[in-house]
């Protein structure tokens, strides 16, 4: 374990006084907390939309689309792009197709996967 040395006259950040391994632990803990907070928020959004029971694999594929829908409903921005509108219609269609048993989970995920 290596400690970083700090001269007394400089205003060093507190992190300079913490051993390196503890700094990494602190950063990883913050990342984990942020991820848990994001997961909880998205789960609440899916619940409100009635999609709470969807498998996580499908939720991962559509989370950005769902967040975009929420942002637009909350007035953060408005999109009149026909491609965005078509993508959102496609998301709703394939989620409903999966829920109604018309297609498999694999098909819904494959169709909704964004390819670059």
RODO-2510 file (C-alpha; in nm, 4 decimals, decimal comma):
residues 116
     n   res          X          Y          Z
     1     x     0,0000     0,0000     0,0000
     2     x     0,1541     0,3282    -0,1111
     3     x     0,0698     0,6611     0,0512
     4     x     0,0969     0,9786    -0,1474
     5     x     0,3046     1,2456     0,0228
     6     x     0,1743     1,5996     0,0458
     7     x     0,3629     1,9169     0,1304
     8     x     0,2068     2,1152     0,4130
     9     x     0,1915     2,4499     0,2314
    10     x    -0,0112     2,3245    -0,0654
    11     x    -0,3798     2,2662    -0,0491
    12     x    -0,3824     1,9071    -0,1624
    13     x    -0,7110     1,7278    -0,2191
    14     x    -0,8186     1,4938     0,0546
    15     x    -0,7880     1,2066    -0,1919
    16     x    -0,4106     1,2631    -0,1944
    17     x    -0,4013     1,1505     0,1690
    18     x    -0,5898     0,8272     0,1043
    19     x    -0,3987     0,5165    -0,0032
    20     x    -0,4426     0,4343    -0,3737
    21     x    -0,6367     0,1125    -0,3173
    22     x    -0,8870     0,2937    -0,0984
    23     x    -0,9291     0,5611    -0,3666
    24     x    -1,0173     0,2928    -0,6209
    25     x    -1,2606     0,1335    -0,3763
    26     x    -1,4262     0,4709    -0,3227
    27     x    -1,4585     0,5301    -0,6969
    28     x    -1,5995     0,1814    -0,7547
    29     x    -1,8473     0,2269    -0,4702
    30     x    -1,9646     0,5552    -0,6261
    31     x    -2,0054     0,3891    -0,9666
    32     x    -2,2031     0,1070    -0,8051
    33     x    -2,4298     0,3521    -0,6184
    34     x    -2,4921     0,5484    -0,9383
    35     x    -2,5740     0,2293    -1,1306
    36     x    -2,8136     0,1130    -0,8587
    37     x    -2,9851     0,4534    -0,8561
    38     x    -3,0186     0,4480    -1,2370
    39     x    -3,1538     0,0907    -1,2320
    40     x    -3,4119     0,1811    -0,9674
    41     x    -3,5238     0,4907    -1,1623
    42     x    -3,5568     0,2956    -1,4871
    43     x    -3,7457     0,0166    -1,3109
    44     x    -3,9952     0,2745    -1,1830
    45     x    -4,0397     0,4089    -1,5372
    46     x    -4,1010     0,0590    -1,6732
    47     x    -4,3549    -0,0041    -1,3940
    48     x    -4,5453     0,3160    -1,4779
    49     x    -4,5545     0,2152    -1,8442
    50     x    -4,6877    -0,1291    -1,7503
    51     x    -4,3686    -0,2960    -1,8715
    52     x    -4,2264    -0,3862    -1,5315
    53     x    -4,2464    -0,7609    -1,5950
    54     x    -4,0350    -0,7497    -1,9110
    55     x    -3,7105    -0,9504    -1,8959
    56     x    -3,4005    -0,7451    -1,8182
    57     x    -3,2448    -0,8348    -2,1543
    58     x    -3,5308    -0,6625    -2,3377
    59     x    -3,5285    -0,3676    -2,0982
    60     x    -3,1595    -0,3136    -2,1714
    61     x    -3,2302    -0,2914    -2,5451
    62     x    -3,5065    -0,0336    -2,5063
    63     x    -3,3939     0,1671    -2,2023
    64     x    -3,2612     0,4593    -2,4089
    65     x    -3,5852     0,4716    -2,6090
    66     x    -3,7947     0,4664    -2,2933
    67     x    -3,5797     0,7380    -2,1362
    68     x    -3,6281     0,9467    -2,4518
    69     x    -4,0042     0,9028    -2,4276
    70     x    -3,9983     1,0155    -2,0640
    71     x    -3,7748     1,3138    -2,1405
    72     x    -4,0105     1,4255    -2,4129
    73     x    -4,3178     1,3815    -2,1935
    74     x    -4,1496     1,5856    -1,9204
    75     x    -4,0834     1,8645    -2,1703
    76     x    -3,7048     1,8386    -2,1751
    77     x    -3,7098     1,8353    -2,5548
    78     x    -3,9375     1,7650    -2,8462
    79     x    -3,8489     1,5629    -3,1503
    80     x    -4,0279     1,5901    -3,4806
    81     x    -3,7793     1,3587    -3,6509
    82     x    -3,9747     1,0916    -3,8401
    83     x    -3,7035     0,8341    -3,7667
    84     x    -3,7371     0,8885    -3,3901
    85     x    -4,1156     0,8568    -3,4210
    86     x    -4,0797     0,5354    -3,6240
    87     x    -3,8328     0,3890    -3,3718
    88     x    -4,0688     0,4606    -3,0814
    89     x    -4,3590     0,3006    -3,2651
    90     x    -4,1379     0,0007    -3,3359
    91     x    -4,0418    -0,0315    -2,9679
    92     x    -4,4056    -0,0260    -2,8584
    93     x    -4,5057    -0,2713    -3,1326
    94     x    -4,2346    -0,5286    -3,0530
    95     x    -4,2799    -0,5027    -2,6758
    96     x    -4,6512    -0,5656    -2,7211
    97     x    -4,5805    -0,8487    -2,9664
    98     x    -4,3558    -1,0144    -2,7091
    99     x    -4,6065    -0,9632    -2,4264
   100     x    -4,8884    -1,1059    -2,6393
   101     x    -4,6816    -1,4144    -2,7251
   102     x    -4,6627    -1,3310    -3,0958
   103     x    -4,2826    -1,3378    -3,0988
   104     x    -4,0058    -1,4787    -2,8836
   105     x    -3,7827    -1,2781    -2,6540
   106     x    -3,4894    -1,3408    -2,8866
   107     x    -3,6824    -1,2053    -3,1853
   108     x    -3,7904    -0,8910    -3,0000
   109     x    -3,4358    -0,8249    -2,8804
   110     x    -3,2874    -0,8903    -3,2244
   111     x    -3,5322    -0,6567    -3,3971
   112     x    -3,4882    -0,3801    -3,1409
   113     x    -3,1101    -0,4035    -3,1204
   114     x    -2,9540    -0,0822    -3,2492
   115     x    -2,6975    -0,1526    -3,5161
   116     x    -2,4435     0,1019    -3,6252
***
